[in-house]
Amino acid sequence: MKPTPDPEITNRILGAFQNTPVMNIEQVAKSAKTTAITATKHLSRLAKKGTIKEYPCGRNRVFVATGGANI
């Protein structure tokens, strides 16, 4: 059984995009006060839902808040 994502962390991640609409994983984790691994899992889930978009940028990934994000 997979654990359900913590809605508090998801809200903190989405709130981080209010201040800075384009961030990498480390920036998101720092803004949301969580680990990079946790941020990665939440960002992947949000990208699948279409709330944010994910773009490869060399060895890193950049995440951008979409217009459809409920932020």
Beta strands, then each sheet from edge to edge (+ up, - down):
strand 1: 22-24
strand 2: 52-57
strand 3: 60-65
sheet 1: 1+ 3- 2+
end
